[in-house]
Amino acid sequence: MLFAYFGPETVMPLASIVAAIAGAALMFWRNLVYFAKRIIRAATGRRSA
């Protein structure tokens, strides 16, 4: 672990990708939650009241 230095030039592309994914998730959060609930309901066989 002595040579496990991650400089800014290696971390910034990864941080940029993570930030883009998080931003897209926040923009479409309501739709993502609705879609996830529909999939869970379909998988469990329950219907909404």
SERO-4910 file (N, C-alpha, C, O; in steps of 0.05 Angstrom, whole numbers):
BEGIN
 pado doro    nc1    nc2    nc3   cac1   cac2   cac3    cc1    cc2    cc3    oc1    oc2    oc3
  Met    A     16    -24      0      0      0      0     17     25      0      7     47     -2
  Leu    A     43     22      2     60     45      2     59     60    -24     61     85    -24
  Phe    A     56     46    -46     57     59    -72     28     63    -84     25     67   -108
  Ala    A      8     62    -66    -19     65    -75    -28     94    -74    -47    101    -60
  Tyr    A    -14    111    -88    -21    139    -89    -38    144   -114    -30    137   -136
  Phe    A    -61    156   -110    -78    163   -133    -77    193   -136    -89    207   -119
  Gly    A    -64    203   -156    -62    231   -160    -87    243   -172   -105    228   -181
  Pro    A    -89    269   -173   -113    282   -184   -118    275   -214   -141    274   -222
  Glu    A    -97    270   -229   -101    263   -257   -113    236   -261   -124    231   -282
  Thr    A   -112    219   -241   -125    193   -243   -153    192   -230   -170    176   -238
  Val    A   -157    209   -210   -182    209   -195   -203    226   -209   -227    220   -207
  Met    A   -196    248   -222   -215    267   -233   -234    254   -254   -258    260   -253
  Pro    A   -224    238   -272   -243    225   -291   -264    208   -277   -287    208   -284
  Leu    A   -256    193   -257   -274    176   -242   -294    194   -226   -318    187   -226
  Ala    A   -285    215   -214   -302    233   -200   -322    246   -219   -345    251   -212
  Ser    A   -314    252   -243   -331    264   -263   -353    245   -271   -376    253   -274
  Ile    A   -346    220   -275   -366    200   -282   -386    196   -259   -411    194   -264
  Val    A   -377    194   -235   -394    191   -212   -413    215   -209   -437    212   -203
  Ala    A   -402    239   -213   -419    263   -211   -440    264   -233   -462    273   -228
  Ala    A   -433    255   -257   -453    255   -279   -475    235   -273   -499    241   -278
  Ile    A   -468    212   -262   -489    192   -255   -507    202   -233   -531    199   -234
  Ala    A   -494    214   -213   -510    225   -190   -528    248   -200   -551    250   -191
  Gly    A   -518    265   -217   -535    287   -228   -558    277   -243   -581    287   -241
  Ala    A   -554    257   -260   -576    245   -276   -596    232   -257   -621    234   -262
  Ala    A   -587    218   -237   -605    205   -218   -622    226   -203   -646    221   -198
  Leu    A   -610    248   -196   -625    269   -182   -645    283   -200   -667    290   -191
  Met    A   -638    286   -225   -657    299   -244   -682    281   -249   -704    292   -251
  Phe    A   -678    255   -250   -700    237   -256   -708    220   -232   -718    198   -235
  Trp    A   -703    230   -207   -707    214   -183   -736    204   -181   -741    181   -175
  Arg    A   -756    222   -186   -784    214   -183   -791    191   -202   -804    172   -195
  Asn    A   -781    194   -227   -787    173   -247   -773    147   -240   -784    125   -244
  Leu    A   -748    149   -230   -734    125   -222   -748    110   -199   -749     85   -200
  Val    A   -757    125   -180   -771    112   -157   -797    100   -166   -803     77   -158
  Tyr    A   -812    114   -183   -837    103   -193   -832     77   -209   -847     57   -206
  Phe    A   -812     77   -226   -805     54   -242   -796     31   -224   -804      8   -229
  Ala    A   -780     36   -204   -771     15   -185   -795      3   -170   -796    -21   -166
  Lys    A   -814     20   -162   -837     10   -147   -854     -8   -165   -864    -28   -156
  Arg    A   -857      0   -191   -872    -17   -209   -859    -44   -214   -873    -64   -215
  Ile    A   -832    -44   -215   -818    -70   -219   -821    -87   -194   -825   -112   -197
  Ile    A   -819    -75   -171   -822    -91   -146   -850   -102   -143   -853   -125   -136
  Arg    A   -870    -85   -150   -897    -95   -149   -902   -118   -169   -916   -137   -162
  Ala    A   -890   -115   -192   -894   -136   -212   -880   -162   -203   -890   -184   -208
  Ala    A   -857   -159   -190   -842   -183   -182   -855   -197   -158   -855   -222   -157
  Thr    A   -868   -181   -140   -880   -194   -117   -909   -202   -122   -921   -217   -107
  Gly    A   -921   -191   -144   -948   -199   -151   -969   -183   -136   -993   -190   -137
  Arg    A   -962   -161   -123   -981   -144   -109   -992   -123   -128   -980   -115   -147
  Arg    A  -1016   -114   -121  -1028    -92   -135  -1031    -69   -117  -1033    -72    -92
  Ser    A  -1031    -44   -128  -1033    -21   -111  -1062    -18   -102  -1081    -25   -117
  Ala    A  -1066     -7    -78  -1093     -4    -67  -1107     20    -79  -1130     25    -71
***
